Amino acid sequence: MAQSGLPAEILLLFTVLIWALYFLIYLSSPTNRVNQWACICGFLLSIGVFKEYLYYGGIFYGLTAEIFQEKYELDELVNSILTAVLYYLAMPCVVIFSLYFCHLDKKRPRLFRLLCILLFVPAFCFGMIYPWGQTREIPKKDPMAYTVVAVYNLLYGAIATVPIAVTLFRERKSVWFRQRRLVSLIALLPLWYWLITLFLVHLLRLESLYKLWQGNALIILGLFLYYIRHLFRDGIWGMRLNRVHFDWSGEADPVPPNVRYVIHMLKNELVKLELCKDAFRRKAVPGMERELDIMEKSIGHIREFVRKSSSYTQPIVLKPAEVNVEELLKEAAKEGTHGWNGTVEVLADCPGAVLRCDRDHMKEVLNNLVSNALDAMGEEGRLTLSYRTPRKNIGLIQVEDTGRGIPEHRISHIFDIYHSGYSDPEHMGLGLFYCQSVMRAHGGYIQVKSSTEEGRSGTVFTLCIPTGRGVPFAAMEKNEYETGHQDTDCGK
């Protein structure tokens, strides 16, 4: 099949690039009508390139289709239908995008709804007069028909551009002017290049320039790079990305430097507060007892926050040893549930099983998980601590409760430092962050499954620990192995 212009493969890449650009625009603000209609317009306008790829790529060449007892060459039929979609429907959608851009939907909602209907009337008429399955033949058989369609598209392009230009002029001093100017550039530049090179060139019968519209590939590529650049600067179309540099090998400190600075600052200020509090106590100022009690309580809370922050955010240095897992679980259950009214169960698929790990850190992890479980259950419930080896070189410790469960929207954040689902000062959002750090130091990981459904609520934390020879315990014993230094396959 003869072809002029870009090869079919390049046309396909061009199509994918258009789709990627406008899909990113949609993702930038999915609920924004301007973004939604920009995406719709982008996909409709990409049909021009896509149909060229299908036709000249020979995807449907030689195939036929019978519709209403009439036989069609499938490649011609598909090309004609896609041409009709492009010529008839794309520009009304562009005008609707323009109306959303200038806020007509909010300023004049009735007029906006009426215009949205009227805009598609010409498309309906074209579909009746020039059947969708024969649009490819229109320029050859009826040049006047093509002139009408070309004028229709150029006129709609002008109608779409005017409200955008007026809106930009009116809002030139607003804080959002630069953003809206970027939006209009990405929307209008490829649109008008397409309108001029496709319709105006054909109307003027400049045959040597008939494939000039394919130069839009370079414009789209430029706009794509332009879009990505602004994503990392001031943002564009409602989305902004931040560059965060990290050591992907896992050796980076998981605690941001500003957190350590805050801890250090609090530690210094805490000394001053305690000195002032003690001075007031010694002077026995009348009527200050209540205020001093509040100050003492706040100082105690800050002291505990600093202690836990310092302890839980330090690099995890392991001292591995052979640990009886069942005894460890029983010890954690006994200490953590003392005085609790619920049911506690400790299970191990292999009594006397030994796990090589850091006993102190693992004990602290279990204490944190048991404490969280009891908080979730209240006075009663069932707490289960278990250990099993589902396959060779893998050990799983599970802490399961029948508490209220963790809401789904919170699960992805529970391991973030200082994230807490409680509002009281006792919960500082450090426990699960510490648990995750310990598991990473062991070359394993921690998983959570939770349900808030009535009658089925509860949470299961699973600690996965590698037990094979590949775990670098020798390095740990030399205090060289710190949090996140190496990941070991743990059947994840």
PyMOL commands that set and color helices and strands:
alter all, ss='L'
color gray80, all
select helices_A, chain A and resi 8-28+33-45+47-56+74-101+104-107+109-118+121-129+132-141+143-170+177-203+207-209+212-231+257-283+289-312+325-336+359-377+408-411+431-441+473-477
alter helices_A, ss='H'
color red, helices_A
select strands_A, chain A and resi 64-67+70-73+321-324+343-348+354-357+382-388+394-401+445-451+458-466
alter strands_A, ss='S'
color yellow, strands_A
deselect
rebuild
show_as cartoon
